[in-house]
């Protein structure tokens, strides 16, 4: 048997691994979006360069002083696009492998990408002159890289991007244009502009970090919800899932007192022989939907579907001091619901219900790759045998003596069937019928 503390620590480790894996995927997906945006921007810049040269060669001559300067920018942009395509390939590969990118590679990539405007700015300074180039569009291009760095979901990477952009622009400006035509120093002008870019990097990092926290919170909630659903089954109601997540109830192998209910459809196989498979499925699904909804209302869960029946639990995985009362109330409602359904259909179904109350071992059973929450113990076996006795007595709802005792005055209408021989048990057991 596994202690609650050990299960909690192991559960946190599993959730942490799943959470980190999914968060890594989400970060890589946003990285792919950022890289695609950069590739698109690079292609647009190539188109604009070409269109400018074709439409108005005079402007191209003013900016690049002939085709030589323009060709240099083409080479830089094409190199940049090839680099981004390579980055996209690496990120896609890591995404398929559920593997994160190395931190150093991220910073190197950020440095290379953010240096693109700097290289083009230097080329334009050589052709246009420092004052014209620094007053042209290139210093604004840094903001594109800073804004897109938000998609990295990393405060320090965005801040680093802003720092690279600001420092490179300031260094180029001070080296090439430290004073105006009248001899006045421009260090203040260049410094303030670079500081604005740096602040934008910090703000982009703050926004990215906030987005990462929101992603992390959503992924953590979804991971925990998926784990609960996988563990306890798709048929656990949303309300039970929410309570399991909120209360952190143990799913380890522990001893519990629960009410075990077995439900089986009587004569279903015979009725199915004269109907199509689709009719059989539709009829069964319709009946299950009603019965499971009743279980949800009374705080029970379907632990297993067993062909044309199911095993339901009250008191596990969520503890319930009135588990027997809940199980019997659910059983009564099921019989009433089936009577209403049968009055409206040409294929009436009759159900048999057996309820026993006692101790079970509740926990995760299965292989290391796939575990399922279930209950094991004589209480489960006896409840199954009790349900089967409905055929012998022509009844629909049978309960054990322990259930009758737990009901107290609520079971005043229970009819004692005496000491009954139960298959698989040497001693006879007291059985009660509820109408």
N, C-alpha and C positions, 0 to 999 in steps of 0.2 A: 504494500500500500504506500502511496506517495503522499508525503506531508503537504499541507497547504502552502507552507512557506517555500518548499522546494518547487512546487508547481508554479507558484507566482513568479519566482525568479526565472524558471525555465520559460514560462509564458512570455515574460517581458523580453527575454533574449530572442525568442522566435519573432515576436512582434517587432522588435528593434531591427532584426535582420530584414524582415519583410518591408518595414517602413523605409529603411535606408535604401533598399533595392528600388522601391517605387519612387522615392524622392530623387534618386540618381537618374532614373528614367525620365522623370519630369524635367529635371535640369537639362539633360541632354536634348530633350525635345525642344525646349526653348532656345538652346544653343543652335540647333538646326534651323530654327526660325530666324535667328539673328544672322546666321551665315547666308541663308537664302536671300535675306533682305540686302546684305552687302553685295552678293553676286548680282542681284537685280540692279542695285545702284551703280555698280561698276559697268554693267551693260548699258545702262541709260547714259552714263558719262561717255562711253565710246560712241553711242549713237549721236549724242549732242556734238561731240567733236567732229564727227563725220558730216553731220548736217550743217554745222557752222562753216566748214570748209567748202562744202558743195554750194550752199546758198549764198554765202557772202565771203568770198576769199579775202576781201579787204580786211575784215575783222580778224580772220585767222592770221593774216600777215602782221596786223598790229599787235596781236597777242604773242605770236610765236616767232615773228620775224622770219617767215618762210616755213617751209615744210619740215626742216630738220628738227626744230623744237617740238613741232607737233608729233613727229614720229617718235621722239623720246618719250612723250607722254603716252602714246599708244603702247610702247614697250612696257612702261611702268604699269599701266592699267591691265594689260594682258597678263603680265607677271602676277599682279595682285589677284586677278580672277583665277588663274591657275592655282595659286596658293589657297584661295578660298574653296575651290573645288576639292583640293586635297584635304583640307580641314573637314569639309562636309563628309568626305568618304571615311575619314578616321572616326568622326563622331557617330556616323551611321553604323560602322562596324562595332564600336564600343556599345552602342545601344542594343544591338542584337545579342551581344555577349553579356549584357547586364554588368558592364564594367565602366567605371568612371574614367575620365581623362586625368592624366597626371597634372598636379597643380603647376609644376614648372612649365609644362607645355602650354597651359592656359595663359600664363604670364608672358611667355615668349610670343605666343600668337597675338595677344593684345598689343604688345609692343610693335610687332611687325605691321599689324593692321593700322594702328593709329599713326604709324610713320608714313603711310601713303600720302596724306595731304602735305606732309613736310617735304617729301621728295618732289612732288609736283610743284609746290611753292618755290623750292629752290630752282627748278627748271624755269618757272615763269619769271623769277627775279633775274635770271640770266638773259631772258629775252625782253621782258617788259620794263625792267628796272625795279628796284626795291620798293619805292613809294607806291607805284602803280600796283605791283603784285600784292603787297601787304594790304592795300586798300581794296583789292578786288575780291573775288568770291571765295578763294581758298581758305582764309582763316575761319569762314563760316562752316566749311565742310567738317571741321573737327567736331562740331556739335552733333553731326549725324552719328559719328562713332561713339560719342559719349552717350547719346540717347539710346542707341541700340545696345550699349553695354548693360542697360537695365535688364535685358533678357538673359544675362549671365546669372542673375539671381545671387550675386555675390557682391557684398559691399566693397571689399578690398579690391576686387578686380575692376569695378567701375571707378573707384577712386584712383586706382593705378592708371586706368585709361585717361581720366581727366588730368592726372599729373603728367603723363607722357605728352599729351596734347599741349598742355599749358607750357611745360618746360621747353619742348622743341620749338614751339612758336616764338616764345620769348628769346630763346638762344639765336634763332635765325634772324628775328627782328633786330635784336641788339647788335648782332654781327654785321648785318647788311644795311641797317637803317637806324643807327643810334642817334642821329641828329637830323633836324629838318633842313630844308634848303637855306634857311636863314641862320643855321648854326645852333638853333635851340635844341637841347637834349630831349629825346622822346622816350626816355626810360620809364617815366611815369605812365605815359599813354600805353606803351607795350605791356608794362607790368599789370596795370589794371585789367586790360583785356585778357591777359593770361590768367589772372586771378578769377575772373568770371568763368572761364572755361574750367578751372580747377573746382570751383564751387559747384558748377553743374555736374561734374564727375561725382562729387560727394553726394549731391542730391539724387543723382541717378542710382548710386550705390544704396542710398537709404530706401528709395522706392523698391529697388530690386530685393533688398533684404526683407522688406515688408511683404512683398509678393512671395518670397521663399517661405516666410513664416506662415502665410495663409495656405500656401500649397502644402506645407508640412502638416498643418492642423487638419486640413481636408484629407490628406493621405493617411494620417494616423487614425482618424475616425473611420475612414473606409476600410483600412487594414484590420482594425479591431472588429468592425462589423462583419467583414468577410470571414474572419477567423471564427467568430461566434456562429455564423451561418454554416460554415463548412463543418464545424464541430458538432452542432446540434441539429443540423439538417435544414434543408430549404423550407420545410413545412413549419418552422418555428415562426410564430407571429412577430410582426415588427415591434409590438409592445414588449414581448419577452426579450427580444434582442436588445432593446433600449435598456431594460432593467438589468440584463446581464452585463452590459457595458458600464452602466452607472454603478452597480453594486460590486462588480468584480468578483462574482460568485465563483467558487472553485469548481473546476471541471476535473479535478484529480480523483483518484480512487479513494473515496471516503464512504463511511457508513451513514446511511440515511434511513429515516422512516418515511416511506412514500406509499401513496395509493396507486396501485397498478391496475389499469383497465385494458381488457382485451375486447375488441369489437369484431364481429364476423357477420357477413351477410349469409342468411340461410337460403338454400336452394338457388344460389346465384348461378352455379355451373349449369344446372338443368335449364334454367331460363335462357342462358347465353347460347345454348346449342341451336336454338331456332332463330337467332338474330345475327346480323352482320357484325364483324369486329368493331366497326365504327359505332354502331348502336350500343354495343356492350361498353365501349370506352366512355361514350357520352353519358350513359346511365350511371356508370360507376363514378365518373368525375363529378357529376351533378350531386350525387348522394354524399360523396366525400367532402365536397365544398361546404355543404350544410353542416355536417357533423364536425368538421374541423373548426368551423366558425363557432360552434357551440363550445368546443374545447377552449378556444381562445378566450371566450367571454368568462369562462370559469377558471382561468389560470392554468389550464393543462397544456401539455405539448404532445404532439405525435412523435413518438420516438422512432417508430418503424412502420412502414406500410407493408403489409403481409398479403399480397395478392388482393383478395376481396375482403380484407380486414386490416386492422392496425393495432399497434400497441401504444397506449397513451399513458403519460405519467402525470401525477399531481404531487408536488413536493420536491421535485428534482427537474432541472438543476436549481430552480429557485425554491427555497424552503417555504413551506406553508404549514402552519400549525393546524389548520382545518382541512388538510388534504383529503381526508375521507369524505367530509361533507361536500367538498367541491366535486369530487368524483361522482358521488351519488346524484347530486343536483344536475351534473352534466349528463349522466345516464338517463335520468328522467326526461330531460329536455330533448335528448336524442330520440327517445321513443315517441314523444309527442310530435317531433318534427317529421319523423318517418311516416306517422299516421297522416299528417297533412300532405306530404308528398305523394303517398300511395293513393290518396283520394283524387289526385289530379293526373294520374298516369295509367297507361295500359299495362305497365310492367311493375306491379307492386313488389317491394322488397321487404323482407323481414330480417331484423338484426337480432343477434344474440350478444349480450354484454355480461362479462364477468369481472368483478372488482374485489381485490384483496388488498389488505393494508398490513405492512410489516417492514422489516429491515431489508435493505439491499445494499450492495456495493455499487456506487455510481461513479463512473469515470470513463476515461478514453480507452477504447479497445480497438485494436487493429494493427496493421503493419507500421513501420517507421514512416513510410511515405504517405499513408492514408489512415487516419484514426477517426473514430466515430464515438460520440457520447452515447453510452447505453447503461443499462442497469442489469446486474447479475445477482441471482440468489433464488432461494426457494420461494420467496414471495412472488416472483415472476412466473415460475413454473406452476405454482398453485393457482394463480389467477387465470392462466391459460387453461388448466384442467377445469376450473370452475366455469369458464365460458362454454366449454364443450358439453357440460352437463345440461345446458339449455335444451339440447336435442332430446335428452332423456326425459326431462320434465315438461317439455313443450312450453317452456317459459322464455322470457326475453331478457330479464335482468336478475342475475343472481349475485349475492354478496356473501362474504365469509363472516364468521363469527366476530373476528376482530373489527371488521367494518361496522357490523351491527352494534358492537359495544361502543365504538367511537362516535356513532351517530347519536346515541342517547335517545332523547325524545323525538328527534327528527326521523328516527327509524321506527316509529310506533306502528306504521302500516306494514312492516316487514312480516312475511309469513314464514314461520319456521317449517322447514322440510325435514327436520330431524337429522339424525346421524347418517351421513351418506358415504358410500364407498367411492373414493376418488381414485381414478386410474393412476397408477404409479406410487400410491401411498398405502402402507399397510394398515394404518389406523383410519377409522372413519372420521369424518369431519362434519361439524354442524354447518348447514347451508341454509340461507334465507333467500326468499323471493320477494322482489319489489315489483309492483304493477306499474 
